[in-house]
């Protein structure tokens, strides 16, 4: 049995779903594609070097092979845990637990396994999931899956319901071939995107993407607020409509690390400060530094407005009257007007008497017109 086959057998034993191998050579086409999208304004300008991002040797100079693994996160749990008087916001499936941590833990186990079988040389490795390298090009070249038109890797067995992880090593392994697969004429993800963010096959305009909005602190345009629903973090619309995903069967793998559930109580999110939020969700990716706390609170406000639960009025009123964030006050005014009623009318009129920021004043006036 080859070393690659030994690695795969061990990886399956410890709970990885797909394990493939590719070389550590740069992904030049991916670098060119990313650079073109940045130039077109479809991605934010990067503060990292794109060529390094697409080159495993920028992380490990003597890298020879990359072991690419996938772990399915699809479970059969309910998606919304709302209770009477406790409205919840939904979060993307991959965020219900920290699957990234789980897959990295398993890849480190593979590294230890490799150390025992490569005693003739010192093993150098780097292990990542959602890390500083372009992992989707690695997954494509290794044959884990292929690019869907939404820009996400699609696998035969689990659709896109996977997280990816990579073990970069200085050991040369036999390479797997890329899959000769694609989505053919299917445009379900493009047609199903609520904001038409997939402007061409494989090309996403992130300025329209709800996933991007969910972690970026911006003023949310009105048309986005109306289709936001009760989201708190992430968007899976393009995944949920994919025919391959609909056929995928849940693995019901539920690692405990970073487990937070399928939805979170929105009013309590508004009652937290950032320190409390980061501490509460420190083991989950929604607590990471790159997820704006201001964006999370804005999302909670918009979700409460769309849900229309009157129990949210006191928390929204406090935001409107006391928050230092102009963006949060703007969205709170909109949400109060969206919920409506005599109390909302009174609150908005009182707020209008004392508000000084022009943007918030306009939101209050628009909210009053909604009543």
C-alpha positions as CSV (number, residue, x, y, z in Angstrom):
1,X,0.0,0.0,0.0
2,X,1.4,3.4,-0.9
3,X,1.9,6.1,1.7
4,X,-0.9,8.2,0.1
5,X,-3.3,5.3,0.5
6,X,-2.2,4.8,4.1
7,X,-2.9,8.5,4.8
8,X,-6.3,8.3,3.2
9,X,-7.3,5.2,5.2
10,X,-6.2,6.8,8.4
11,X,-8.0,10.0,7.5
12,X,-11.3,8.2,6.9
13,X,-10.9,6.4,10.2
14,X,-10.7,9.7,12.1
15,X,-13.7,11.2,10.4
16,X,-12.7,13.0,7.3
17,X,-15.1,12.6,4.4
18,X,-12.8,13.3,1.4
19,X,-9.0,13.2,1.2
20,X,-7.1,14.1,-1.9
21,X,-3.5,15.1,-2.8
22,X,-2.1,17.7,-5.2
23,X,1.3,19.3,-5.7
24,X,2.5,22.4,-3.9
25,X,3.1,24.3,-7.2
26,X,1.5,27.8,-7.4
27,X,-2.0,28.3,-8.6
28,X,-1.2,31.0,-11.2
29,X,-4.6,30.9,-13.0
30,X,-6.4,31.5,-9.6
31,X,-4.1,34.4,-8.9
32,X,-4.9,36.0,-12.3
33,X,-8.6,35.4,-11.8
34,X,-8.6,37.1,-8.3
35,X,-6.5,40.0,-9.6
36,X,-8.9,40.6,-12.5
37,X,-11.9,40.6,-10.1
38,X,-10.3,43.1,-7.8
39,X,-9.5,45.3,-10.8
40,X,-13.2,45.1,-11.9
41,X,-14.3,46.2,-8.4
42,X,-16.0,42.8,-7.8
43,X,-13.8,42.1,-4.7
44,X,-12.5,44.5,-2.1
45,X,-8.9,45.7,-2.6
46,X,-6.6,43.2,-0.9
47,X,-3.9,44.1,1.7
48,X,-2.1,40.8,0.9
49,X,-0.1,39.7,-2.1
50,X,-2.3,37.7,-4.4
51,X,0.5,35.6,-5.8
52,X,1.6,34.6,-2.3
53,X,-2.0,33.8,-1.4
54,X,-2.1,31.3,-4.3
55,X,1.3,29.7,-3.6
56,X,1.7,27.1,-0.9
57,X,5.4,27.7,-0.9
58,X,4.8,31.2,0.5
59,X,3.8,29.4,3.7
60,X,6.2,26.5,3.6
61,X,9.3,27.1,1.5
62,X,10.1,23.4,1.0
63,X,6.5,22.3,0.4
64,X,6.1,19.4,-2.1
65,X,2.5,18.2,-1.6
66,X,-0.8,19.4,-0.3
67,X,-3.2,17.0,1.4
68,X,-6.7,18.5,0.8
69,X,-9.5,17.3,3.0
70,X,-13.2,18.0,3.2
71,X,-15.7,17.4,6.1
72,X,-19.4,17.5,5.6
73,X,-21.3,19.7,8.0
74,X,-24.9,18.9,6.8
75,X,-27.1,17.9,9.8
76,X,-30.8,17.2,10.2
77,X,-31.4,19.8,13.0
78,X,-34.1,22.5,12.9
79,X,-32.9,25.7,11.3
80,X,-34.7,28.2,13.6
81,X,-35.0,27.8,17.4
82,X,-37.2,30.8,17.9
83,X,-39.6,30.7,20.9
84,X,-42.7,32.9,21.7
85,X,-41.3,36.2,22.8
86,X,-37.7,35.2,21.8
87,X,-37.2,35.8,18.1
88,X,-34.1,34.2,16.7
89,X,-31.8,35.0,13.7
90,X,-30.6,32.3,11.5
91,X,-26.9,31.7,10.9
92,X,-25.2,29.8,8.0
93,X,-25.0,26.1,8.6
94,X,-21.2,25.9,8.6
95,X,-21.3,28.3,11.6
96,X,-23.5,26.1,13.8
97,X,-20.2,24.6,15.1
98,X,-16.6,25.2,14.5
99,X,-16.0,22.7,11.8
100,X,-12.9,24.5,10.8
101,X,-11.3,23.7,14.1
102,X,-12.5,20.1,13.8
103,X,-10.9,19.5,10.4
104,X,-7.6,21.2,11.5
105,X,-7.5,18.9,14.5
106,X,-7.9,15.9,12.2
107,X,-5.2,17.1,9.8
108,X,-2.8,17.5,12.6
109,X,-3.5,13.9,13.5
110,X,-2.5,13.0,9.9
111,X,0.7,15.1,10.4
112,X,1.6,13.0,13.4
113,X,0.7,9.8,11.5
114,X,3.1,11.0,8.7
115,X,5.9,11.7,11.2
116,X,5.9,8.1,12.2
117,X,6.2,6.9,8.6
118,X,8.8,9.4,7.4
119,X,11.5,8.9,9.9
120,X,14.1,9.2,7.2
121,X,13.4,12.9,6.9
122,X,12.2,15.7,9.2
123,X,8.6,16.4,8.5
124,X,7.8,20.1,7.9
125,X,4.1,21.0,7.7
126,X,1.5,23.7,7.9
127,X,-2.1,23.1,8.6
128,X,-5.0,25.4,7.7
129,X,-8.7,25.6,7.2
130,X,-10.2,28.9,6.0
131,X,-6.6,30.2,6.3
132,X,-4.1,32.4,4.5
133,X,-4.1,30.4,1.3
134,X,-6.6,30.0,-1.6
135,X,-8.1,26.7,-0.7
136,X,-10.7,26.3,-3.4
137,X,-8.1,26.1,-6.2
138,X,-6.2,23.5,-4.2
139,X,-9.5,21.5,-3.7
140,X,-10.2,21.7,-7.4
141,X,-6.8,20.6,-8.6
142,X,-6.7,17.8,-6.0
143,X,-10.1,16.5,-7.3
144,X,-12.1,17.1,-4.1
145,X,-14.7,18.7,-6.3
146,X,-15.3,21.3,-9.0
147,X,-16.3,25.0,-9.1
148,X,-20.0,25.6,-9.1
149,X,-21.2,28.7,-10.8
150,X,-21.6,30.3,-7.4
151,X,-17.8,30.0,-7.0
152,X,-18.1,27.3,-4.3
153,X,-16.5,23.8,-4.6
154,X,-19.1,21.2,-5.3
155,X,-18.5,17.5,-4.4
156,X,-20.2,14.5,-5.8
157,X,-21.1,13.1,-2.4
158,X,-22.0,16.1,-0.3
159,X,-22.6,19.0,-2.7
160,X,-21.2,22.2,-1.2
161,X,-22.1,21.2,2.4
162,X,-18.4,20.9,3.3
163,X,-15.5,22.8,4.9
164,X,-12.1,22.4,3.4
165,X,-8.7,21.9,5.2
166,X,-5.2,21.7,3.9
167,X,-2.0,20.0,5.2
168,X,1.0,21.4,3.4
169,X,4.0,19.0,3.7
170,X,7.6,18.7,2.5
171,X,7.0,15.1,1.5
172,X,6.3,14.2,-2.1
173,X,3.1,12.1,-2.5
174,X,1.5,10.7,-5.6
175,X,-1.0,13.3,-6.9
176,X,-4.7,12.8,-7.5
177,X,-6.3,13.9,-10.7
178,X,-8.8,16.8,-11.0
179,X,-12.4,15.7,-11.6
180,X,-13.7,16.0,-15.1
181,X,-17.0,17.4,-13.8
182,X,-19.0,20.6,-14.0
183,X,-22.5,21.9,-13.5
184,X,-23.4,21.8,-17.1
185,X,-26.3,23.9,-18.1
186,X,-27.7,24.2,-14.6
187,X,-28.0,27.8,-13.5
188,X,-30.1,27.2,-10.3
189,X,-27.6,29.1,-8.0
190,X,-27.5,32.1,-10.4
191,X,-31.3,32.2,-10.7
192,X,-31.8,31.7,-7.0
193,X,-29.5,34.4,-5.6
194,X,-31.8,36.9,-4.0
195,X,-29.6,39.9,-5.0
196,X,-28.3,38.6,-8.4
197,X,-24.8,38.7,-7.0
198,X,-23.6,35.9,-9.3
199,X,-23.2,38.2,-12.3
200,X,-21.5,35.6,-14.5
201,X,-20.8,31.9,-14.0
202,X,-18.1,31.7,-11.3
203,X,-18.0,35.6,-10.9
204,X,-19.5,37.1,-7.7
205,X,-20.1,40.8,-7.1
206,X,-19.4,40.9,-3.4
207,X,-21.1,44.3,-3.0
208,X,-24.4,42.5,-3.7
209,X,-23.7,39.3,-1.7
210,X,-25.6,38.8,1.5
211,X,-22.8,36.7,2.9
212,X,-20.4,39.7,2.5
213,X,-23.0,42.1,3.9
214,X,-23.5,39.9,7.0
215,X,-20.0,40.5,8.3
216,X,-19.2,44.0,6.9
217,X,-20.4,47.1,8.7
218,X,-22.2,49.2,6.1
219,X,-25.5,50.9,5.7
220,X,-27.8,48.3,4.3
221,X,-29.7,49.5,1.2
222,X,-33.5,49.3,1.6
223,X,-33.9,46.6,-1.0
224,X,-31.4,44.4,0.9
225,X,-33.2,45.0,4.1
226,X,-36.5,43.8,2.6
227,X,-35.0,40.5,1.4
228,X,-32.8,40.0,4.5
229,X,-35.5,38.0,6.3
230,X,-34.4,36.8,9.7
231,X,-30.7,36.3,8.9
232,X,-28.1,37.1,11.6
233,X,-25.0,35.8,9.9
234,X,-24.3,34.3,6.5
235,X,-26.4,33.4,3.5
236,X,-27.0,30.0,1.9
237,X,-29.5,30.8,-0.7
238,X,-27.3,29.7,-3.6
239,X,-26.5,26.5,-1.8
240,X,-30.0,25.6,-0.7
241,X,-31.3,25.7,-4.3
242,X,-28.5,23.6,-5.8
243,X,-29.9,20.2,-7.1
244,X,-26.8,18.3,-5.9
245,X,-27.2,19.8,-2.4
246,X,-30.8,18.8,-2.2
247,X,-29.9,15.2,-2.9
248,X,-27.1,15.2,-0.2
249,X,-27.9,13.2,2.9
250,X,-27.0,14.7,6.3
251,X,-23.9,13.2,8.0
252,X,-25.1,14.6,11.3
253,X,-21.5,15.1,12.5
254,X,-21.7,17.4,15.5
255,X,-18.3,18.4,16.9
256,X,-18.8,20.2,20.3
257,X,-16.1,22.8,19.8
258,X,-17.6,26.2,19.0
259,X,-21.2,24.7,19.1
260,X,-23.7,27.6,19.2
261,X,-26.8,26.1,17.6
262,X,-28.7,26.9,14.4
263,X,-30.0,30.3,15.4
264,X,-29.4,32.9,18.0
265,X,-31.7,35.1,20.1
266,X,-31.7,38.5,18.5
267,X,-32.7,40.7,21.4
268,X,-29.8,39.4,23.6
269,X,-27.4,40.2,20.7
270,X,-28.5,43.8,21.0
271,X,-28.0,43.8,24.7
272,X,-24.4,42.7,24.6
273,X,-21.3,44.9,24.2
274,X,-18.5,43.8,22.0
275,X,-16.4,42.4,24.7
276,X,-19.3,40.2,25.9
277,X,-20.0,39.1,22.4
278,X,-16.4,38.1,21.6
279,X,-16.2,36.2,24.9
280,X,-19.5,34.4,24.4
281,X,-18.7,33.3,20.9
282,X,-14.9,33.1,21.1
283,X,-14.7,29.5,20.0
284,X,-16.9,30.0,17.0
285,X,-16.1,31.8,13.8
286,X,-18.7,34.5,14.3
287,X,-16.6,35.7,17.2
288,X,-13.5,36.1,15.0
289,X,-12.0,39.6,14.7
290,X,-12.9,39.9,11.0
291,X,-16.6,39.6,11.7
292,X,-17.7,43.1,12.6
293,X,-19.7,43.3,15.8
294,X,-21.4,46.4,14.4
295,X,-22.5,44.4,11.4
296,X,-23.9,41.6,13.6
297,X,-25.9,44.1,15.7
298,X,-27.1,45.8,12.5
299,X,-28.2,42.4,11.1
300,X,-30.1,41.6,14.3
301,X,-31.9,44.9,14.0
302,X,-32.9,44.3,10.4
303,X,-34.0,40.8,11.3
304,X,-36.2,42.0,14.1
305,X,-37.8,44.5,11.8
306,X,-38.6,41.8,9.3
307,X,-39.9,39.4,12.0
308,X,-42.2,42.2,13.3
309,X,-42.3,41.0,16.9
310,X,-43.5,43.7,19.3
311,X,-41.3,42.3,22.0
312,X,-38.3,43.8,20.2
313,X,-39.5,47.4,20.5
314,X,-37.8,48.2,23.9
315,X,-34.4,46.9,22.7
316,X,-34.7,48.8,19.4
317,X,-35.8,52.0,21.2
318,X,-32.7,51.8,23.4
319,X,-30.5,51.5,20.4
320,X,-32.2,54.4,18.7
321,X,-31.9,56.6,21.7
322,X,-28.5,55.7,23.2
323,X,-26.3,54.0,20.6
324,X,-23.1,55.9,19.6
325,X,-23.3,54.2,16.2
326,X,-25.0,56.2,13.5
327,X,-25.5,53.0,11.4
328,X,-27.2,51.2,14.3
329,X,-29.5,54.1,15.0
330,X,-30.4,54.4,11.3
331,X,-31.4,50.7,11.1
332,X,-33.2,50.8,14.5
333,X,-35.5,53.6,13.2
334,X,-36.2,51.5,10.1
335,X,-37.0,48.4,12.2
336,X,-39.3,50.2,14.6
337,X,-41.2,51.6,11.6
338,X,-41.3,48.2,10.0
339,X,-42.8,46.7,13.2
340,X,-45.3,49.5,13.3
341,X,-48.1,50.3,15.7
342,X,-49.0,53.3,18.0
343,X,-46.0,52.7,20.2
344,X,-43.7,52.8,17.2
345,X,-45.2,56.1,16.1
346,X,-44.7,57.7,19.5
347,X,-41.1,56.4,19.8
348,X,-40.1,57.7,16.4
349,X,-41.6,61.1,16.9
350,X,-39.9,61.5,20.2
351,X,-36.5,60.4,18.7
352,X,-37.0,62.9,15.9
353,X,-37.1,65.8,18.4
354,X,-33.6,65.0,19.7
355,X,-31.7,63.4,16.9
356,X,-28.9,65.5,15.3
357,X,-27.4,63.2,12.6
358,X,-28.9,63.9,9.2
359,X,-28.8,60.2,8.1
360,X,-30.7,59.1,11.2
361,X,-33.2,61.9,10.8
362,X,-34.0,60.8,7.3
363,X,-34.4,57.2,8.5
364,X,-36.8,58.3,11.2
365,X,-38.8,60.4,8.7
366,X,-39.0,57.4,6.2
367,X,-40.0,55.1,9.1
368,X,-42.8,57.4,10.1
369,X,-44.1,57.4,6.5
370,X,-44.2,53.6,6.7
371,X,-46.7,53.7,9.5
